[in-house]
Amino acid sequence: QLVESGGGLVESGGSLRLSCTPSGGRTFDNYERAWFRRAPGKVDREFVASINWDDDDTFYASSVKGRFTISRDNAKNTVYLQMDGLKPDDTAVYYCNASRGGTTSWGRGNQVTVSS
């Protein structure tokens, strides 16, 4: 129900922008939107960033604060993650998420690889 795009291979210090768009005609109005990632060899997904649906307040993991920016375009029903100053430790599969109350939807993930 959510489709991520924009990942790929980039050199250390480079930038990428991930996009997350609903599929199948779904809209996620009034949902909190977030990005998570799973690093190689890790089992759990790690929180990266989120944006509230009502006031657009944003929250970031300490490891990405100041380098990543989450934003949303409600007209396009799309959420973005602008990633600048990428480091090899940012290498992971990135997942977008939409949640409201007890309902959560996930994308299938998009690989981001940062070479040193």
N, C-alpha and C positions, 0 to 999 in steps of 0.2 A: 504493500500500500504506500510505501515511501521509497523513492528512488534517489540514490546519491549519484553525483557525477562530479568530475573535475579533478580527480586524483591522478597520480602518476609518479614519475621519477624526477627528482629535482636535486640540485647540488646544495650542500650546506650553505645557509644564508639566503637561499632563494625563497620564492613565494608561490603559493597555490591558492586557488579559491574553490572551495567545495560548494555544491548546490544540493538542495534536497527538495524534491517536488513530489506531491502525491500522485499516485497513479489510479487508474480506474474510476476517474470522476470524483474521487473523494476530495473533500475539503477538510481542513483541520482548523476551522475558525475557532477562536477562543481556546485553543490548546496551547499549553506551554511547549516550546520547541527547544530541543537540545542536541548537542553532539557528544558522542562518546567515542572511545577508541580502544582497540585491543592490540597491544604490542606483541611482537613475535615471542612465542614461548609462554605467554600469559594466558590464564584461563578466564579471568574476569575482565569485563569492560570497565574502563576508567572514564569518569566524568571529565569532559573538556570545557564545555560552555553551555549556557542556557539563556533563553530570553522569555520574559513573561508575555502572556497574550494581551494583558490589559494596559500595562504601563510601559512596556518595552524595557523594563529593568533587565540588565544583563549580569551574569555571574560567570566567573572563570576559575578554573583550576589554577593554583599558584604557579604551576609549571609552564603555563601558557600566557598568563596575564601580561599584558603589555606587548605581546607579539601577535596574538590571535584576536579577531573581532567577529562576533556573531551579529547578524542583522536579519531582518525579515522584510519581504515585499509582499504585503497582503494582497495587492492587486494581482500578483502572479502566484500567490499561494506558495511562495518559495522562501526557504531559509538558506542563508549563506554562512560560510565560515571562511573568512579571509585569514590566511596563515602567512605571516611574514617572519623573516629571521629564522627559517626552519633549521632544525638541528637533527643530527642522526637519531637522537632519542625520540624524535617525533614520528619515526617510522612505525606505522601501525595500519590496521584496517579501521577506517572511520565510519561510524554509524550515526545516522540521524534518528531522532526520536520525537514522537509527539505524545503528550500525556495530558489527561484531564480526569480528575477524580481517580477512579480505579482502572481507567482505560489507558492502555499504552500500545503504541504501534512503533515498529522498528523497520528501518531499511535493511537491505541485505549486506551493505557495507561497500566501501570503496578503498582500494589500497593506495596508501601514500608511502613512498620510499624516499628517504633523504640520504644521499651519498656524502661521505666525508671528503 
